[in-house]
Amino acid sequence: MLTAGQIGFNIACMSFTDAFSVSITSDDNILADPRKLCTLIEYNIVSQIKKHGITPENMNQWLEKKKEGGNKEEKGIKEKKN
C-alpha cells in the first residue's frame, strides 16, 4: 500500500527481472486520473529500453558506457551546453 503523504502525491516504480510496474497514489484534487500518468511513465521507460537496446544480458555493459560519459548523442548535448 502506498500512501500519498503530506503533498497528496506519490509515484513508485517496482521491478523484478524483466518486468516492472508503476503505481501512483494521489488525492483527487491533485490528480483525478493517475492511470494516465502511469501509462505515460511506463511508455517512456519501455521506449528508452528499446531505443538503447537494453536487455538483462547487456545491462552491465550499458551501465559501464553510462559511467564513461554516455553515448554520442548525450556527448553532443553536453558539448552544446558548455
N, C-alpha and C positions, 0 to 999 in steps of 0.2 A: 504494500500500500504506500503510495506516495502522497504526501500532503503538500499543499501549495505554500504553506508558511506565511510569513508576515506580509509579503508583497502580493500574494494571491496567484502565484505562477511558478510552475516547476517543470523542467524538462529533464528526462532521464533516458539514456541510451544503454541498453544491455546487449551484450554479445556473447555468443557461445559457438565455438568452432567457425562454421561458415554462415551462421545466421545471426541476425540482430533484430532488435525491436526498439522503437522509440515510443515513449509514453509522455503525455503532457497532462498535467493536472492544473486547473485554473479556476478561479472564480468566474461566474458567468459574466460579470461586468468587466472583466479583463479580456477574456477571450471566449466568445459564445460557442464556437465550434472548434475545439482543439484538434479534431481529426484532420482538418485541412492542413494545419501547420505540421502535424506528424507526417502526412503524406509528402509534403514538400521537403522536409528534412530527410526522410527515407529515400526519396527520389534523388536528392543531391548526393547522398552518401553512395548509393548504387552507381550513379553516373560517374563519380570520381573513381570508384573502384574499377569500372570498365575502362574509363579514359586512360588510366595509368597501368592497366593490365595487371592489377594486383591479385594474387592468388595466395592461398595458405603456403604453397611451396616456395614462392619467391618473396614473401613478406620481409624476411631479414635482409635480402639484397636491396629491396626498396627502401627500408629504413636506413641502411648504410648510405645509399645515394642521397637521401634527405639530409643526413648529417654532414655530407661532403659539400652541400650547397645547393641541392636540388637539381632539377633538370634544366635544359637550355631555356625553356620558356620562363621559368622562375628567375634564372640569372638575368635574362633580358629585362624583366620587370624591376629587379633590384638595381641594375645599372641605370635604368631610366630615372629612378627615384633619386639617385646620387647626383 
